[in-house]
Amino acid sequence: MKGIFMEKSLKKDIIINRLPVVIYFILIFAALMVIISAVAPMSNHEPKTTDTYSDFSTGWLNCEESEASLNHLSGTTVIHRTITAADCNKTLFFFAKTSNIKVFIDGVCQYRNNHFCSQFFGKTPGALFVNVLIPAESDGKLLEIEIENPYKDDDSAKLDEMYIGDISDIIQFQLQKRFNSFCISFIIMVLGVVMLLLFIPLTRQKIVGIEFLNLGFTAFVAGLFLTTDGRYLQLVFGDAHIYHVIAETAMRLAIPPFLIFLSQMYDIYSKRISTILCVIGEIAFAGCFIGEITEIMDYHETLFLVHVVFAISMLFILVSTIKGIVKAPKENIYHNIGCTVLSFMAMTDIIILWRGTGRETSYFIRLGILIFFFMEIVQIIKKFLASYQRNIKNELLSRLAYHDGLTDLLNRTSYMEKVKELEDDENPYMLIAIYDVNNLKKVNDTMGHQKGDEMIKRVADVMSASLGKYGQCYRVGGDEFVFISTKPDIETVFMNASKKMMDNLGCITDGNNIVPITAAMGYAVKNDNSTKDINEIIREADSRMYEKKRSMKHRKA
């Protein structure tokens, strides 16, 4: 009972300690919402009248000769008005959503969108800009617009941004209004392309993992969706429907790689739930695609299902992010900042829309998405740096475990593992040489241990330079070194290299005191005809080394 009580108390303390962080995020978010709500303009600041064009959205009548509504239109709606002399030789411009449009002057069709002909995926162009020249001789004639909404039980069709005047000035104004949003969307798409191009070289360098590819693909398709959905390209190039198709397709492709990225990058996002949502999303999107190519439904009719998948996915992401902030607010700080900014920007656009500005371009959410992707890149860089530091630390520890600290040669641990490996190796070729450095104790006693270390490092450097390319060099004791090679027919080459090594050892000097560096060496070989095991070869090499050492002492005496 006491243990359970302590565990509950500990959990309570953790929650209480992290409450200030959660409250901080909530208060900051609420304060920003209040500020935006207070300063959000009540109108959209679009010029209703200029020297070259003017607002043309009022004065329209319906079939009952009462004021016509341009919003929430269903079925087929016809609106009309009488053309005045001031309207002649000017261009009528307006935006039409979810509808097919025909424009008549005195019953003669002046414009019809090409969606009355069969087109790929859709009963309407989705959203398009219409411009119709009013002929000079149209004074007093009847101007009619037929708006056909082919979707049953749907009143989403509308006409908006209606002007009459110089078409070049109207288009220029529309482009200027959407330019910032287009630039942000294009930057997001380019950012995705850059990440995709960098993925292979960065992966080869082991700087990033597969999550970088998923983030890059998400940024690319998100940028593609925002770029084609912002209507800037429609104003420049026309043909609204192709951009509508691209935007809808890109939107469907964005969620699966994004969910996979989050589950790969962060532990707070359940891999199982992410996988389930990806599968559900792919099945739903495949169903939408089949419905569209079989002409059972079009993009607009499948949009609800797409939005449901998006809503469920966003709810999962939001809940997981909040849990992550509560659990470890500093662990994924840049990701948390990115999610907070994105949520704030989305709410900003919603509030501005609610207050009556009617920003079709969704400027702030685009800016939020751009900031979010940059924050994710920063988080990936932070993760890489942390991983890099861990790898460096592990490599250092591994090197210290298997390399001699003074000479950087392989140490006794490495030597013992190599011997164990060779015990089980069926390689018939093996050469083991054992070196014992002479006079190390004398140098330590008369010149100091620093000179003794210098002697050992000199032997190690010369040994590595002379023999390293033929096998492995080990320092297995204070003054004892071992060379092992498994190359066939290496004995003659080894003898020449070992003689060169002995000749290049040089001497240790301390003032007038000079001590030549020498070493006793013994070696043994295993070849095709030998039945010796490695332990016998080591004993044979060791015995020959001691014989050499005794002969060197005897010769000196």
Protein Blocks (a to p, Z undefined) as FASTA:
>chain_A
ZZmmmmmmmmmmmmmmmmmmmmmmmmmmmmmmmmmmmmocfbeoiafbdfkbccfkgoia
cfkopacdfehiehjddddddddfklgoiacddddehiacdddeehiafbdcfklpcceh
iabehiacddddddfklgoiacddddddfbghiakbccehiaedjfklmmmmmmmmmmmm
mmmmmmmmmmmmmmmmmmmmmmmnomacfklmmmmmmmmmmmmmmmmmnommmmmngoml
lmmmmmmmmmmmmmmmmmmmmmmmpmklcfklmmmmmmmmmmmmmmmmmmmmnomacfkl
mmmmmmmmmmmmmmmmmmmmmmmmmmmmmlmmmlmmmmmmmmmmmmmmmmmmmnonopak
lmmlmmmmmmmmmmmmmmmmmmmmmmmmmmmmmmmmmmmmmpcfklopacfklmmmmmmm
mmmpcbfbdcddddddehklmmmmmnojklmmmmmmmmmmmmmmmmmmnmccddfbfklc
cdddfbehklmmmmmmmmmmmmmnopadehjaccddddddddddddfklcbdfklmmmmm
mmmmmmmmmmmmmmmZZ
